[in-house]
Amino acid sequence: MGTALGLLEKMGLVERKAHPTDGRQINIKLTARGIILRRNTKEATHAWLSRAIAELDKQEQITLFKAGELMKRMAEKS
């Protein structure tokens, strides 16, 4: 985890600060650059998913949404 955080920090995506009261902890937050990257990635993912669903025929879309409902129910039981 430390290596991954170090790389993200080096890329300017996160910053680490000491916890104000517990010296054993480090607070990590996204930088402005990290926030923009996260938003752009999220928007690109949503755009891709919307296009992919639109390319399915109506029956495939119905099947996909039914499968999503089943997976949600399964996840709620665990």
N, C-alpha and C positions, 0 to 999 in steps of 0.2 A: 504494500500500500504506500509506503514511504517513497518508493521509486516512482510510482505512478503520480503521486502528488508532486514530487520534485519536478517531474517532466511538465506537468500542467502549470506549475509555478514558473518554470523557465520559459514556457510559451506565453506567459502573461495572462493565463486564464483563471487562476486562483491566487489567493494570497493567504498566508498563514500568519496568525497572531497568537501570542500566548494568552491563555485563559486568564481573566483578570484576578481570579481568586484561587485557582488550582494550578500550580506549576506543572502538574503532570499532564495537563490537557492542552491541546492546541485547537483554536477555532479556525475553521477554513471557510472562506466565502469566495464566491465568484467575483471576478473583477468586471469592470464595464465591458471589456472585450469578451470575457467568458459569458456574460449575459447575452450579448449580441449573438455569439456563436450558438448558444443553446437555443435562442429564439429562432434563428435562421434554420438550424437543423430541425427543430420541431415543425416549422412551417413547411420545409421541404418534404419531411416525412408525411405530413398530412396531405400535401399536394399529390405526392406519389400514390398514397393510399386511395385518395379520391379518384384519381385517374384509373387506377387498377380496378376498383370496384365498378366504375362506369363502363369498363370494357367487358364486364361479365354480362351474360344475358340475364333476363329477369329471374328465371328459375335458379340460376347460380347465385344471384344476389340473395334470394330468399333462403337458399340452403346455407349460405355464409352467415347470414344474420341469425338463423336458427342455431347454427353451431356455436356462435358467440354467446347466445343465451344459455345454451347447455354448459359451456365452459364457465360462465359466470356463476351459474348455480353450483357447479362442482367446486369452484373456488370458495364459495360462501360456506360450504359444508365443512371445509377443512379448518 
